Amino acid sequence: QVQLVESGGGLVQPGGSLRLSCAASGSIFSINAMGWYRQAPGKQRELVAVMPRIGSTHYADSVKGRFTISRDNAKNTVYLQMNSLKPEDTAVYYCNINSFIGHDYWGQGTQVTVSS
């Protein structure tokens, strides 16, 4: 059974930084893309950043230049460094991992609140 465990969320003031981590455990094969999504209250879940195993990293326009996604393939872990946080970044952040053989996994979500 595959589990994705997220950590690193919390409360931060505007302009601050947070680093999210998501570690996958269990039998997971042929990982392709690793990414982060977020969902704010009353809004649909949206893509924040995604890093395929091969190819270009993609960021939502709203986070370009402020957020950086990275991954450690040996540890099946994906990170999201978030700098210059804004109140509109407040949301539940979910990690997502999919494989070349069609499997799709989600984390349980971690709350990020940006407020003074």
C-alpha positions as CSV (number, residue, x, y, z in Angstrom):
1,Q,0.0,0.0,0.0
2,V,1.4,3.4,-1.0
3,Q,1.3,6.3,1.5
4,L,2.2,9.9,0.9
5,V,3.1,11.8,4.1
6,E,3.3,15.5,3.9
7,S,4.9,17.9,6.4
8,G,6.0,21.5,6.8
9,G,2.7,23.4,6.7
10,G,1.8,26.0,9.3
11,L,1.1,29.6,10.0
12,V,3.5,32.2,8.6
13,Q,3.4,36.0,8.2
14,P,3.2,37.6,4.8
15,G,6.6,37.7,3.2
16,G,7.7,34.6,5.1
17,S,8.8,31.2,3.9
18,L,7.8,27.6,4.4
19,R,9.2,24.3,3.0
20,L,6.8,21.5,2.4
21,S,7.9,17.9,2.1
22,C,6.1,14.8,0.9
23,A,7.6,11.3,1.3
24,A,6.1,8.3,-0.5
25,S,6.4,4.9,1.2
26,G,5.3,1.5,0.1
27,S,5.6,-0.3,-3.2
28,I,5.6,2.4,-5.8
29,F,7.1,1.8,-9.2
30,S,8.1,3.8,-12.2
31,I,7.4,7.3,-10.7
32,N,6.9,9.9,-13.3
33,A,5.7,13.3,-12.2
34,M,5.8,14.6,-8.6
35,G,3.8,17.7,-7.9
36,W,1.9,20.0,-5.5
37,Y,-1.7,21.2,-5.7
38,R,-3.6,23.5,-3.4
39,Q,-7.2,24.1,-2.5
40,A,-8.4,27.3,-0.8
41,P,-11.8,27.5,0.9
42,G,-14.6,27.7,-1.7
43,K,-12.3,27.2,-4.6
44,Q,-11.3,24.3,-6.8
45,R,-8.0,22.4,-6.4
46,E,-5.4,23.9,-8.6
47,L,-1.9,23.0,-9.7
48,V,0.9,24.8,-8.0
49,A,4.0,23.1,-9.5
50,V,4.8,19.8,-11.1
51,M,8.2,18.2,-11.9
52,P,8.2,15.2,-14.4
53,R,11.0,12.7,-14.3
54,I,11.9,13.8,-17.8
55,G,11.0,17.2,-19.1
56,S,10.4,20.7,-17.9
57,T,9.1,21.8,-14.5
58,H,5.8,23.7,-14.6
59,Y,4.7,26.4,-12.2
60,A,1.4,28.2,-11.8
61,D,1.8,31.8,-12.9
62,S,0.8,33.0,-9.4
63,V,3.8,31.3,-7.8
64,K,6.5,31.7,-10.4
65,G,9.6,33.3,-9.0
66,R,8.5,32.6,-5.4
67,F,8.1,28.8,-5.2
68,T,10.6,26.1,-6.1
69,I,9.8,22.4,-6.5
70,S,12.5,19.8,-6.1
71,R,12.6,16.0,-5.8
72,D,14.9,13.3,-4.4
73,N,14.3,10.2,-6.5
74,A,16.3,8.0,-4.2
75,K,14.0,8.9,-1.3
76,N,10.8,9.2,-3.3
77,T,10.4,12.6,-1.8
78,V,9.2,15.9,-3.3
79,Y,9.7,19.3,-1.8
80,L,8.1,22.8,-2.2
81,Q,10.1,25.8,-1.1
82,M,7.7,28.7,-0.7
83,N,9.2,32.2,-0.3
84,S,7.6,35.6,-0.2
85,L,4.3,34.1,0.9
86,K,1.1,36.1,0.4
87,P,-2.3,35.8,2.1
88,E,-3.7,34.5,-1.1
89,D,-1.4,31.5,-0.8
90,T,-3.4,30.3,2.1
91,A,-4.8,26.8,1.3
92,V,-4.5,23.1,2.0
93,Y,-1.6,21.9,0.0
94,Y,-1.6,18.3,-1.5
95,C,1.2,16.4,-3.0
96,N,0.6,14.1,-5.9
97,I,2.7,11.4,-7.5
98,N,1.9,9.5,-10.6
99,S,3.6,6.7,-12.4
100,F,4.4,5.7,-15.9
101,I,2.0,2.8,-15.5
102,G,-1.0,4.9,-14.7
103,H,-1.1,5.0,-10.9
104,D,-2.0,8.2,-9.2
105,Y,-1.4,8.9,-5.5
106,W,-2.4,11.9,-3.2
107,G,-1.2,13.0,0.2
108,Q,-3.6,13.9,3.0
109,G,-3.0,17.6,2.7
110,T,-1.2,20.1,4.9
111,Q,-2.6,23.5,5.9
112,V,-0.7,26.6,5.0
113,T,-2.0,29.9,6.4
114,V,-0.4,33.2,5.6
115,S,-1.6,35.9,8.0
116,S,-0.4,38.7,10.1
